[in-house]
């Protein structure tokens, strides 16, 4: 898998480099290095991405921070605000 393919996969699934790095249990800089082809992607990465994709389809992979941010935007539209944690 090339860095370009990884980046396309990540964007297709709506993940940031940080979120993908947490799913893979690697540093976010590792994902960034893979994407710009500074480091070669591991041979089993496609298999790991398949597992992550399956988890995301079941709704178990969306980051809680993303949900909170989305909710804040919704509440802000109505003139109120949510407290920051």
Number of C-alpha atoms within 10 A of each C-alpha: 14 14 19 13 12 20 19 13 15 18 12 9 14 13 17 14 19 16 18 20 17 13 14 15 9 12 13 16 12 16 23 18 14 20 22 14 13 11 14 14 18 10 9 9 13 14 10 14 17 11 12 18 16 13 13 14 11 10 9 10 16 15 11 9 9 12 10 14 12 12 13 16 13 14 12 12 9 8 7 11 13 13 6 7 4
